[in-house]
Amino acid sequence: MLAKRASFALVKNQYFLKQRSILLSRLLCNSKIVPGSGAKWQEVLTYWFGPGAEKKWFNGGPAVDAEIRKKFGKLVDEAYQGGLKDWELDPKPSLALIILCDQFTRNIYKGTPKAFGGDVRARVMTSKFLERSTHDHRKHSLSERSFIYMPLMHSENIQDQVTSVQLYERLAQDATSTPYAQQTRLNFDFAKKHKEVVDRFGRYPQRNAVLQRQNSPEEQEFLDNLPDKYKW
């Protein structure tokens, strides 16, 4: 009798352990916990969207470049080499990956071809937000959406430019009567200027020297008389 009770208790205990394991597995799936470099993507977003962020965006310079290199250089290199795959699974880490590949590359590798080397991957991540299946750009803040769309503005593909202008126009409309209204209007204007250049040349002549591309006569004339508004 005692043996039967012990056997029953053992089976019961194994059953509950199995059920707990299943429940725990479901909870982990539902919470979408990102494995691996967990806190790192949060550090990227806190740095880029935290207090005083706009100074980093528009008034950076060598000091900000050096700071980003020191804080995030290893992460940028890892992303550049195709790592951080787990960041692609959920929206917030994916946004951080866009920042690494589309923004921090331009700080760290400024003046070299590698400054543009993360653009393709950043563009792929942007497409996930626009598909709105697992990621949805509309659920993010105005400032976050601005950087989700930025890889389209940086693209030399004309259809990306069309989409960029449409998205930044909508962003400016959504930001009406908010503290971000002026900045989104500037971003919309900036997107239109980028499209003008790609419409005209099929690429950004401003990148030709760094990427060792030959200027056409028309591009050379454009660069020789480059207005400040096109100096990117």
QUIBELGI-V633548 format. One record per backbone hydrogen bond with DSSP energy under -0.5 kcal/mol. CO is the residue of the C=O (numbers start at 0). NH is the residue of the N-H. If there is no record, write none. Layout:
co->(CO/CO)
nh->(NH/NH)
This chain:
co->(0/1/2/3/4/5/6/7/8/9/10/11/12/13/14/15/16/17/18/19/20/21/22/23/24/25/26/27/27/28/32/35/36/36/37/37/38/39/40/41/42/43/44/45/49/51/51/52/52/53/54/60/61/62/63/64/65/66/67/68/71/72/73/74/75/76/77/78/83/84/85/89/90/91/92/93/94/95/96/97/97/98/98/99/102/102/103/104/108/108/111/112/113/115/117/118/119/120/121/122/123/124/125/126/127/127/127/128/135/136/140/141/142/143/144/145/148/148/149/150/151/156/157/158/159/160/161/162/163/164/165/166/167/168/169/170/172/174/177/179/180/181/182/183/184/185/186/187/188/189/190/191/192/193/194/195/196/197/202/203/204/206/207/208/215/216/217/218/219/220/222/226/227/229)
nh->(4/5/6/7/8/9/10/11/12/13/14/15/16/17/18/19/20/21/22/23/24/25/26/27/28/29/30/31/32/31/34/37/39/40/40/41/42/43/44/45/46/47/48/49/52/54/55/55/56/57/58/64/65/66/67/68/69/70/71/72/75/76/77/78/79/80/82/81/86/87/88/93/94/95/96/97/98/99/100/101/102/102/103/104/105/106/107/108/111/114/114/115/116/118/121/122/123/124/125/126/127/128/129/130/131/132/134/136/138/139/144/145/146/147/148/149/151/152/153/154/154/160/161/162/163/164/165/166/167/168/169/170/171/172/173/174/175/177/180/183/184/185/186/187/188/189/190/191/192/193/194/195/196/197/198/199/200/201/204/206/207/210/212/211/219/220/221/222/223/224/225/229/230/231)
